[in-house]
Amino acid sequence: MAPLLLVLLIALILFGVGFALKVLWWVAIAVLVIWALGFVFRTVEHGGGRRRWYRW
């Protein structure tokens, strides 16, 4: 009985980690799209002049 519970617990943990990683991939893609749109709009807004693409 204990090995079965251990296997089920490991499967549940691995499923949770896999789900979390998949969610993080979607978040990373959304951030990349928002960054790219900000880069494009900032370039258009300033007349395409030579500007740094970062704000540091």
Secondary structure as UniProt FT lines:
FT   HELIX           2..45
FT   TURN            46..48
//
